[in-house]
Amino acid sequence: MRMKEESLKEFVDFIIQERMQKAFSQVKAGKEPDNEDDVERKYEEAVALLPEEKQQAVRAYCDAIFDSGADAEQFFYRLGLRDGIRLHKIVKSIIKEIS
């Protein structure tokens, strides 16, 4: 029975990951992720060229954008969680019917 539970957990994890990847791909359709270190370096270089007052304004603006990204992360987390719970209930009912 322990093996079935582990296999079921792995299956549910796999389905959740696939669902989240699909949803994320749909949101980011056609865009390739940039190398984060490279983007950060370019950002710092560009901001360093600005006067202090404008540096602060740009940093405040970017911080606001990055903070709004947290909403997307929460959305995908909840989407995955709902899908996982729904899938778990379905698989559990199937196993109950089979047993």
C-alpha positions as CSV (number, residue, x, y, z in Angstrom):
1,M,0.0,0.0,0.0
2,R,2.9,2.4,0.8
3,M,4.2,2.0,-2.8
4,K,0.7,3.0,-4.2
5,E,0.7,6.1,-2.0
6,E,4.2,7.2,-3.2
7,S,3.3,6.5,-6.8
8,L,0.1,8.5,-6.4
9,K,2.0,11.4,-4.8
10,E,4.5,11.4,-7.7
11,F,1.7,11.3,-10.2
12,V,-0.2,14.2,-8.6
13,D,3.1,16.3,-8.3
14,F,3.8,15.6,-12.0
15,I,0.3,16.7,-13.1
16,I,0.5,19.9,-11.0
17,Q,3.8,20.8,-12.5
18,E,2.6,20.2,-16.0
19,R,-0.5,22.3,-15.4
20,M,1.5,25.1,-14.0
21,Q,4.0,25.0,-16.8
22,K,1.1,25.1,-19.3
23,A,-0.5,28.1,-17.7
24,F,2.8,29.9,-17.4
25,S,3.6,29.2,-21.1
26,Q,0.2,30.6,-22.1
27,V,0.9,33.8,-20.2
28,K,4.4,34.1,-21.6
29,A,3.6,32.9,-25.1
30,G,6.4,33.8,-27.5
31,K,8.8,35.3,-24.9
32,E,12.1,33.7,-23.9
33,P,13.3,34.3,-20.4
34,D,16.4,36.4,-20.1
35,N,19.4,35.4,-18.0
36,E,18.6,37.1,-14.7
37,D,22.2,38.0,-13.9
38,D,22.6,39.6,-17.3
39,V,19.4,41.6,-16.9
40,E,20.4,42.7,-13.4
41,R,23.8,43.9,-14.6
42,K,22.3,45.8,-17.5
43,Y,19.7,47.4,-15.2
44,E,22.4,48.6,-12.8
45,E,24.6,49.9,-15.6
46,A,21.7,51.9,-17.1
47,V,20.6,53.3,-13.7
48,A,24.1,54.3,-12.9
49,L,24.1,56.6,-15.9
50,L,21.2,58.6,-14.5
51,P,21.3,61.5,-12.0
52,E,20.6,60.5,-8.4
53,E,17.0,61.9,-8.5
54,K,16.2,59.9,-11.6
55,Q,17.9,56.8,-10.3
56,Q,15.6,56.8,-7.3
57,A,12.5,57.3,-9.5
58,V,13.5,54.4,-11.8
59,R,14.3,52.1,-8.8
60,A,10.9,53.0,-7.2
61,Y,9.2,52.2,-10.5
62,C,11.0,48.9,-11.0
63,D,10.3,47.9,-7.4
64,A,6.6,48.5,-8.0
65,I,6.7,46.3,-11.1
66,F,8.6,43.6,-9.3
67,D,6.1,43.7,-6.4
68,S,3.2,43.3,-8.8
69,G,4.9,40.1,-10.0
70,A,4.1,38.6,-6.6
71,D,0.4,38.7,-7.5
72,A,1.2,36.4,-10.5
73,E,3.1,34.0,-8.3
74,Q,0.2,33.8,-5.9
75,F,-2.2,33.2,-8.8
76,F,-0.1,30.3,-10.2
77,Y,0.3,28.8,-6.7
78,R,-3.4,28.9,-6.1
79,L,-4.1,27.5,-9.5
80,G,-1.8,24.6,-8.9
81,L,-3.1,24.0,-5.4
82,R,-6.7,23.9,-6.7
83,D,-5.8,21.6,-9.5
84,G,-3.9,19.3,-7.1
85,I,-6.7,19.1,-4.7
86,R,-9.2,18.4,-7.4
87,L,-6.9,15.7,-9.0
88,H,-6.3,14.1,-5.6
89,K,-10.1,13.8,-5.0
90,I,-10.6,12.3,-8.4
91,V,-7.8,9.8,-8.0
92,K,-8.9,8.9,-4.5
93,S,-12.5,8.2,-5.7
94,I,-11.1,6.1,-8.6
95,I,-9.0,4.0,-6.2
96,K,-12.0,3.6,-3.9
97,E,-14.1,2.3,-6.7
98,I,-11.4,-0.1,-7.9
99,S,-10.7,-1.5,-4.4
